[in-house]
Amino acid sequence: MTEKIATEQNPALAQLPPHALERLQGLRETGRSGGIFTSDLSVNEFLMIREAGFEPLGLVVGSCIYHVGIQYGSWTKNQELDVISQAMYQARELAMSRMEQEALLLKADGVVGVRLEVKRLEWDTNILEFMAIGTAIAHSAGHPGFKGPKGMPFTSDLSGQDFWMLLRAGHRPLAMVMGSCVYHVAHQGVFRALGNLGRNVEITQFTQAMYDARELAMERMQQEAAEAGADGVVGVQLHEGSHNWQPHVIEFFAIGTAVKPIEDKSLIPEPASPQIVIPVND
């Protein structure tokens, strides 16, 4: 598929750099036997993906270099820094959408083992790189397939083994869902800090700030799942980090895979056949 044809079929693919399009042309795609596949699956994951009725197509990647704006919180007030929250969320969305565009170009049914990474670049303290990477997969011949919301490839951060087990449990992945909250934790007053010296005592304003920020991140993740039409979210992870921001500013990030029941029970994979493993070491 040429770059011109690809971008005409989906104008969003024009965001992909030419070298990405060239790399993808050398990979497999649904309905085409030529090309090789690439993946970051372990051998065990590769086996379980195939047991579930899928074949790997290739690694798909999305990247976004983002300048995060500046926002200051009141010294004595717990509050969300909504400008920075929005920046972190939008940058991740851009990286995810570009990864999905690569999967779409390969005519993939979904992407598994997705990782979202954030790192600070050396040349500017306010610039972060956001990267999404995973393995695009497609159903084997004769399988009607699954799709994510709006007919896009589904996305999941589940391992190959967890993906197979999810299907065995009668559910399928819809999309990775996430929620972000960047929060300013109020400082203690000098007299209060001095009064806590040498004492076992809860610092309630810190507790409340951390609690509120986590709840906001979780709530936003749940809202994404509801909008996708999911039945629930599995594999939820809660991350927190400061990304070298000013003191008392921290991000809470919730992420998981939204799932729903498989309507056609014939698509649920059969249990894998047990195998005897004999150790050869003394």
N, C-alpha and C positions, 0 to 999 in steps of 0.2 A: 504494500500500500504506500503510495507516495505521500509526501507531506501535503501537497495541494489537495489530494482527495480527502485525506484525513481531516484537514481543517475545514473543508467544505461540508463534510458530514456533521462535524461538531465544531463550531467556531471557538468553543472554549479551549480546544486543543492547540489553538494558536499560541497559548501561553507557554507551551512546552518548548524548550530550546531545540534547535535542529539536531544536535548530537543525541538528545534523548529520543527523538523520533527515529534516528538512524539505528540506535541500539535496539529499539523495540522491533524494528523491521526484521532483525535477525533472530527474534524469538518466535516461539510457537504462538498460534492463536487458535481460537475455536474454529473448527472446520478446515484447518490447514495442517497437514502432517509435517511439512517442512520446518526447519528451524530447530534450535535447541531450546531447552528450558534452563532457567537459572532459579535458584531459591536459597533461602537461608534456613531451610528445614533440616533438622537432623535426620539421620537415616530412619529412626523410629517414627518421626513425624511424617516423613515421606511415605512410609508404609501405611500409616493410619489414614492419611489423606486418600491414598488409593483404595484402601479398604472401604472408605466412605463413599466411593464412586466418583472421585474427582481426580484430575490430573493437574500438576503444576505447569504453569505457562512461563512465568518469569518474575524476577524481582521488579517491583514497581516502587518508584521514589517520588516524593514531593518535597520541595524545599522552599523556604521563604526567609529572606533576610529582612528584619523588621527593626525600625527605629522606635523604641518605646518612649513615649512622652514623659514629662515630669509633672508630678502632682504631689503636693505636700498636705499632710494631715495636721490637725490641731494637736499640739503637744500633749494635752490632757484629755483627748477625746478618742474613744474607740470608733473607727469609721472605715467603711470601704473606700478604697481609692478607685472609683469607678472608671476613670480614664485609663488607668493601667490595666484594670481587669479586662476592659474591652480590647485593649491592644493585645494582651496575651491570648485571649480567646480568638480574635480575628486572625492573628498570625498562624495559630494552629489550624484553623479552618482552611486557610489558604494552602498550607502544606498538605493537609488531608485531601483537599479537592484536586490538587495537582497529581497526587498519587492515584486517586480515583480516575482521573483522566487518562493516565497511562494504562490502567486496568481496562478502561473502556476501549482504548485503541487495540488492546489484545483480545477484545470480545470476551473478557473474563466474566464469570458469574459472581466472583467475589474475591476478596483479599483476606488472607489469614495471617496470624502471627504479626500483626501490625505493631510497630514500635514508634512512639513519639518522643523525640529527643530535642532538648533545648540546650544550647551552649552560647556563652558570651564570646564575642569576637574581640581580638586584642586591640584593633585599631580605634575602637570607640566604646566607652563604657555603657552607652545607651543603645547599642546595637546587639541584637540577639539573632542567632540562626535557629530556625525551627525546621525539623526534618521528620517526615513520615516515611516509613519503609515497611514493606511486607511482601508476601508472595501471592501473586495473582493465580487463581485456580479456575478450572472449568470442569463441568460435569462430563463424565465419560459418555460415549455414544449410547443413545437410547434413553438417557436420563433427562426428564423434562426440565430440571434445573430449578434453582431458587434465584431470587433477585432481592435487592434492598428496596428502600423507599423510592418512589418515582421511577422504578425500573432501572436504577443504577446498580452497579455491582455492590453486593453486601460487603461490609468491612467487619473485622473481628480481631481482637488482640489475643484470642485463645491460641494455645499451642495446638499442634496437630492432634495429639492425644485427646486434649480437652474438646477439640472440635468434633472428633469422632464420638466421644462420649455424649456430647450435647445432642447429636443426631440420634444416637441410640436411646436417649431419654425422651425422644419424641419432640424435640424443639430444634429450631434452626436460627442462625444469627441473622439479624437485620442490619445493624449498623453499630459502629463504635459511637458511644455517646459520652459527652464530657461536660463538666462545669468548672468554672474558674472564679476565684475571688481573691483579689489582692487587698490586703487589709492593713491598716495602721493600728498598731497596739499602743494604747496610751501609756505615757511614762508615769511612774510613780512620783508623787511629790517628795521633796527632800525630807520633810518631817516624817512622812509615812515610811519611807525607806529606812530612816534611822530607827524608827520605832520597831521595825521588823528584825533588826540586828539581833542575832543569837536566839531567835524564836522559831518554833515550828508553827507556821501560820499560812493559810491559803491567801494568795494574792488574787482576790476575787475579780478585779478588773482585767487581769491577764486571762484568767479562766474564761470569763464571759466573752472576751475578744476572740480567743481561739475557738470557742464553742460556736459563736455566731458565724465566724468565717467558714468553718467546716460545713455548717448547716446550709449556708448560701451556695457553696460549691455543690453539695449533694443535691439540693433542691433543683439547681439548674440542670444537672445531669438527668435527674428524674423527669424534668419537663421535656428534655430532648427525647427521652425514651417514649413518653406519652405521645408526643407529636409524630413519632415514627410508627405508632400503632403497635408498640411492643407489649408483650405480656409481662415482662420483667427484665431485670438486668443481672447478668452473671459476671463473675470475675472482677468485681469492683475493687479498685485501688485508690487510695488516698495519698497524694504526695504533697509535701510542703517544702518550700525553699525560698531563699531571699534573693537569689540571682545577683548578689552583690549590690543590692539596693541600699538606701540609707537605713540606719538602725531602726528597729521597731516596725519595719515593713516586711510582710511575708505573704507568699502566695499559697493558697490551698487549691489543689487541683484534683478533681474526682473524675475517674474514667472507668468505663466498663463496656460490655457488649450487650446491646439490647437484643432480646430473643422473643420468639413467638412460637406457638405449637405448629407442628407440621400437619397440614390438613390431610394430605394423601399419605396414609400409613404405609403404603407400599414403598415409599421412599426412605423409610427408616432402615438403616443398614443392619444386616444380620451380624450376630456376635462373631468376632474373630475366632478362628479355630485355634484351640490351645496347642502349644508345641512343647515338646520335652527338650530342655536345655541341660546338657551334661557338661560340667566343668572339666577342663583338661589340665588345670594347674594342680600341682601337688598340694 
